[in-house]
Amino acid sequence: MEKPKKKQVLLYHCVEAEELARKVASQSEFIQLQTINWRSFDDGFPNLFINNAQEIRGQHVAFLASFSSPAVIFEQLSVIFALPRLFVASFSLVLPFFPTGSFERMEEEGDVATAFTMARILSNIPISRGGPTSLVIFDIHALQERFYFGDQVLPLFETGIPLLKERLHQLPESEKIVIAFPDDGAWKRFHKQLDHFPMVVCNKVREGNKRIVRLKEGNPTGCHVVIVDDLVQSGGTLIECQKVLAANGAAKVSAYVTHGVFPKRSWEQFVHKNEDLEKAFAYFWITDSCPQTVKAIANKAPFEVLSLAGSIADALQT
């Protein structure tokens, strides 16, 4: 079959995602950056203006979002709800990190499942002339969250794992790499994409008031072990997992997460400051799904950023 012709995409973006948007546009001659005036009234509420609104009629339009804090979500939602109504041919929303994804459960009456709330909001984006909005998300935290979205959007779930695999194959002694999962949830989410590597699985058990990380299965002895998960917050589980792997003979330990959230600058505990920390994590790979973190950890070992730009550019042609 003949491949479909690539479409020209006009890409808008929020302030935080400007650097990533530029990288996305550099990946393809078919992606053209557009601008929005992110202004505010004196009372602090948004005073927004979509530039070239008349010229985007009949065009394929996308918006690159970053919901890093509640303070920036409303202004972006205002633009996201406006763009499809400007008679565009189609509309795509790229939200690399779905930020409320770890709050999807109700454990007692009164808990609020904010992941479901965010999915309901995004499900009500107006349809464009081309139909429902395409919603691109990378490595959503809980797999069942794909069913939270309504029929007015078409969620496209992508992953950063191919970027990790490409990077691992560039390492010396790449044949001695073992993939470790900090818990069964991470194993369920990623093991099929990494099944050509030997694997180790850890788990968290409760001892009194403490949660202890233990080695559940697999053998890390003498290998470069890479812990893989979808996101990191405080980093406590990764640190405990590293200690267990080292105690069981791992030659060195690295980590990969798609989303480096790191609230309250928790990334600082991983920065190489002395010999002991260098032994702790040889590499720590994240993607640029959380732009604020990318700026904060720039040029700080052991961190390396694997950019989602190429994957986003490809997704915009889907």
C-alpha positions as CSV (number, residue, x, y, z in Angstrom):
1,M,0.0,0.0,0.0
2,E,1.1,3.5,-0.8
3,K,2.1,5.5,2.3
4,P,-0.3,8.4,3.1
5,K,1.2,11.8,2.4
6,K,2.4,13.7,5.5
7,K,0.2,16.6,6.6
8,Q,1.3,20.1,7.5
9,V,0.7,20.6,11.2
10,L,0.6,24.0,13.0
11,L,1.9,23.5,16.5
12,Y,1.0,25.8,19.3
13,H,2.5,25.4,22.8
14,C,2.4,26.6,26.4
15,V,5.2,28.8,27.8
16,E,6.9,25.9,29.6
17,A,7.0,23.6,26.6
18,E,8.6,26.1,24.2
19,E,12.0,24.4,24.1
20,L,10.4,21.0,23.5
21,A,8.1,22.5,20.9
22,R,11.1,23.9,19.0
23,K,12.7,20.4,19.1
24,V,9.6,18.8,17.7
25,A,9.4,21.4,14.9
26,S,13.1,20.7,14.1
27,Q,12.2,17.0,13.5
28,S,10.0,17.6,10.5
29,E,9.5,20.2,7.8
30,F,5.8,19.4,8.1
31,I,5.5,21.0,11.6
32,Q,5.4,24.8,11.9
33,L,5.5,26.6,15.2
34,Q,2.7,29.1,16.1
35,T,2.4,31.5,18.9
36,I,0.0,32.6,21.6
37,N,0.1,35.8,23.7
38,W,0.0,34.5,27.3
39,R,-1.1,37.7,29.0
40,S,-2.9,38.3,32.2
41,F,-5.4,40.9,33.5
42,D,-4.6,43.0,36.6
43,D,-6.5,40.5,38.7
44,G,-4.3,37.6,37.5
45,F,-6.8,35.9,35.3
46,P,-5.7,35.0,31.8
47,N,-6.0,37.5,28.9
48,L,-5.1,35.2,26.0
49,F,-4.7,35.7,22.3
50,I,-4.2,33.0,19.6
51,N,-2.1,34.5,16.8
52,N,-3.0,33.8,13.2
53,A,-6.5,32.6,14.2
54,Q,-7.9,33.5,10.7
55,E,-5.1,31.6,8.9
56,I,-5.5,28.3,10.7
57,R,-9.0,27.6,9.3
58,G,-8.9,24.3,7.4
59,Q,-5.4,23.5,8.8
60,H,-4.3,20.6,11.0
61,V,-3.6,22.1,14.4
62,A,-1.9,20.8,17.6
63,F,-1.2,22.1,21.0
64,L,1.8,20.9,23.2
65,A,0.7,21.2,26.9
66,S,2.5,21.0,30.2
67,F,0.2,20.7,33.3
68,S,3.1,21.1,35.8
69,S,1.0,22.8,38.4
70,P,-2.7,23.7,38.9
71,A,-1.8,27.4,38.4
72,V,-1.0,26.9,34.6
73,I,-3.8,24.4,33.8
74,F,-6.7,26.8,33.5
75,E,-5.0,29.1,31.0
76,Q,-4.0,26.2,28.8
77,L,-7.5,24.6,29.0
78,S,-8.9,27.9,27.8
79,V,-6.7,27.7,24.6
80,I,-7.3,23.9,24.2
81,F,-11.0,24.4,24.2
82,A,-10.8,27.4,21.8
83,L,-8.6,26.0,19.1
84,P,-10.9,23.2,17.7
85,R,-13.6,25.8,17.3
86,L,-11.6,27.9,14.9
87,F,-12.8,25.7,12.0
88,V,-9.5,23.7,11.9
89,A,-9.3,20.5,9.9
90,S,-8.2,18.5,12.9
91,F,-7.0,19.1,16.4
92,S,-4.4,17.2,18.4
93,L,-3.5,17.7,22.1
94,V,-0.1,16.5,23.2
95,L,0.1,16.1,27.0
96,P,3.4,14.2,27.5
97,F,2.8,13.8,31.2
98,F,-0.7,13.2,32.6
99,P,0.0,14.7,36.0
100,T,-2.9,13.4,38.1
101,G,-2.3,9.8,37.0
102,S,-1.1,8.5,40.4
103,F,-4.4,9.6,42.1
104,E,-6.8,7.2,40.4
105,R,-8.0,5.2,43.4
106,M,-10.6,5.7,46.1
107,E,-9.4,3.9,49.2
108,E,-12.1,5.3,51.5
109,E,-15.3,7.3,51.2
110,G,-14.3,11.0,50.6
111,D,-11.2,10.4,48.5
112,V,-11.3,12.3,45.3
113,A,-9.9,10.5,42.2
114,T,-8.4,13.5,40.4
115,A,-7.1,11.4,37.5
116,F,-10.8,10.7,36.6
117,T,-11.7,14.3,37.0
118,M,-8.9,15.4,34.6
119,A,-9.9,12.8,32.1
120,R,-13.5,14.0,32.2
121,I,-12.4,17.6,31.6
122,L,-10.2,16.6,28.6
123,S,-13.0,14.4,27.2
124,N,-15.1,17.5,26.8
125,I,-12.8,19.3,24.4
126,P,-15.0,20.4,21.5
127,I,-14.8,18.3,18.3
128,S,-13.2,20.0,15.3
129,R,-14.3,19.7,11.7
130,G,-12.2,16.6,11.5
131,G,-13.8,14.9,14.4
132,P,-12.7,14.1,18.0
133,T,-9.5,15.5,19.4
134,S,-6.4,13.2,19.3
135,L,-4.9,13.1,22.8
136,V,-1.3,12.0,22.9
137,I,0.0,10.9,26.3
138,F,3.3,9.1,27.2
139,D,3.4,6.3,29.7
140,I,0.2,7.0,31.7
141,H,0.6,5.8,35.2
142,A,-2.2,3.3,35.5
143,L,-3.2,1.3,32.4
144,Q,-6.8,1.4,33.3
145,E,-6.9,5.2,33.0
146,R,-7.2,4.8,29.2
147,F,-10.8,3.9,29.9
148,Y,-11.5,7.1,31.8
149,F,-11.7,9.1,28.6
150,G,-15.0,9.7,26.8
151,D,-15.8,9.3,23.1
152,Q,-15.2,12.9,22.2
153,V,-11.4,12.3,22.4
154,L,-9.2,9.6,20.9
155,P,-6.4,8.9,23.3
156,L,-3.1,7.8,21.7
157,F,-0.9,6.2,24.4
158,E,2.8,6.4,23.5
159,T,5.9,5.3,25.5
160,G,9.4,6.5,26.0
161,I,10.8,3.0,26.2
162,P,12.2,3.0,22.6
163,L,14.4,5.9,23.6
164,L,15.8,4.0,26.6
165,K,16.5,0.9,24.4
166,E,18.3,3.0,21.9
167,R,20.5,4.5,24.6
168,L,21.2,1.2,26.2
169,H,22.5,-0.2,23.0
170,Q,25.0,2.7,22.8
171,L,26.6,1.7,26.2
172,P,29.8,-0.3,26.4
173,E,29.1,-3.9,27.5
174,S,25.5,-3.5,26.5
175,E,25.2,-7.3,26.5
176,K,25.6,-7.3,30.3
177,I,22.6,-5.1,31.0
178,V,19.8,-6.4,33.3
179,I,16.4,-4.5,33.6
180,A,15.0,-4.2,37.1
181,F,11.5,-3.2,38.1
182,P,10.8,-1.7,41.5
183,D,7.5,-3.5,41.8
184,D,5.0,-5.7,40.0
185,G,3.2,-2.7,38.6
186,A,6.2,-1.5,36.7
187,W,6.8,-5.1,35.5
188,K,3.3,-5.3,34.1
189,R,3.6,-2.0,32.4
190,F,6.9,-2.4,30.7
191,H,8.2,-6.0,30.6
192,K,6.8,-6.9,27.1
193,Q,8.7,-4.0,25.6
194,L,12.0,-5.1,27.3
195,D,11.7,-8.9,27.1
196,H,15.0,-9.3,25.2
197,F,16.9,-8.2,28.4
198,P,17.3,-10.4,31.5
199,M,15.1,-9.1,34.2
200,V,15.0,-8.6,38.0
201,V,11.8,-7.8,39.9
202,C,11.7,-6.2,43.4
203,N,8.8,-5.7,45.6
204,K,7.8,-3.7,48.6
205,V,6.7,-5.5,51.8
206,R,5.4,-4.0,55.0
207,E,7.3,-4.6,58.2
208,G,5.6,-2.8,61.0
209,N,5.3,0.8,60.0
210,K,8.0,0.5,57.3
211,R,7.9,-0.6,53.7
212,I,10.9,-2.6,52.8
213,V,12.2,-3.2,49.2
214,R,13.3,-6.8,48.6
215,L,14.5,-8.8,45.6
216,K,11.7,-10.9,44.4
217,E,13.2,-12.7,41.4
218,G,16.1,-12.5,39.0
219,N,19.9,-12.3,39.4
220,P,21.7,-8.9,39.2
221,T,25.2,-10.3,40.0
222,G,28.0,-8.7,38.0
223,C,25.7,-6.8,35.7
224,H,24.8,-3.2,34.9
225,V,21.2,-3.1,36.3
226,V,18.8,-0.4,35.0
227,I,15.7,0.3,37.1
228,V,12.8,1.1,34.9
229,D,9.6,2.9,36.0
230,D,7.1,5.4,34.5
231,L,7.7,8.3,37.0
232,V,9.6,9.4,40.0
233,Q,8.4,11.6,42.8
234,S,10.5,11.6,46.0
235,G,12.9,8.9,44.6
236,G,12.8,6.9,47.9
237,T,11.8,3.7,46.2
238,L,14.5,3.9,43.6
239,I,17.2,4.5,46.3
240,E,16.0,1.5,48.3
241,C,15.9,-0.6,45.2
242,Q,19.4,0.4,44.3
243,K,20.7,-0.6,47.7
244,V,19.1,-4.1,47.4
245,L,20.5,-4.6,43.9
246,A,24.0,-3.6,45.0
247,A,23.8,-5.9,48.0
248,N,22.9,-8.7,45.7
249,G,26.0,-8.2,43.5
250,A,25.0,-5.7,40.8
251,A,28.2,-4.2,39.3
252,K,26.5,-0.8,38.9
253,V,23.0,0.5,38.9
254,S,21.2,3.1,36.7
255,A,17.6,4.3,36.5
256,Y,15.2,5.3,33.8
257,V,11.8,7.0,34.3
258,T,9.7,8.6,31.6
259,H,8.5,11.4,33.9
260,G,11.0,13.1,36.3
261,V,8.5,14.9,38.5
262,F,10.8,15.4,41.5
263,P,8.7,17.8,43.6
264,K,10.6,20.0,46.1
265,R,13.8,19.5,44.2
266,S,14.0,15.8,45.3
267,W,16.4,15.2,42.3
268,E,19.2,16.8,44.4
269,Q,19.7,13.6,46.3
270,F,20.8,11.8,43.1
271,V,23.4,14.4,41.9
272,H,27.0,13.2,41.9
273,K,28.7,15.0,44.7
274,N,31.1,12.4,45.9
275,E,32.4,8.9,45.2
276,D,29.6,7.2,47.1
277,L,26.8,8.8,45.0
278,E,28.6,7.9,41.8
279,K,28.6,4.3,42.9
280,A,24.9,4.6,43.7
281,F,23.6,5.6,40.2
282,A,25.8,5.5,37.1
283,Y,23.1,7.1,34.9
284,F,19.7,8.5,35.6
285,W,17.7,8.9,32.4
286,I,14.5,11.0,32.1
287,T,12.6,12.4,29.2
288,D,11.7,16.0,28.7
289,S,8.0,15.4,29.5
290,C,8.4,17.7,32.6
291,P,10.1,20.8,31.3
292,Q,10.8,22.4,34.7
293,T,12.8,19.4,35.8
294,V,14.8,19.4,32.6
295,K,15.9,22.9,33.3
296,A,16.8,22.1,36.9
297,I,19.0,19.1,36.2
298,A,20.8,20.4,33.1
299,N,24.5,19.4,33.1
300,K,24.1,17.6,36.4
301,A,25.5,14.0,36.5
302,P,24.1,11.3,36.6
303,F,21.1,12.8,34.7
304,E,20.7,12.6,31.0
305,V,17.6,13.7,29.1
306,L,16.2,11.6,26.3
307,S,14.0,13.9,24.2
308,L,10.4,12.9,23.2
309,A,10.6,15.3,20.3
310,G,10.9,12.7,17.5
311,S,8.2,10.6,19.0
312,I,5.8,13.6,19.3
313,A,6.6,14.6,15.7
314,D,5.7,11.0,14.6
315,A,2.5,11.0,16.7
316,L,1.3,14.2,15.1
317,Q,1.3,12.4,11.7
318,T,-0.9,9.6,13.1
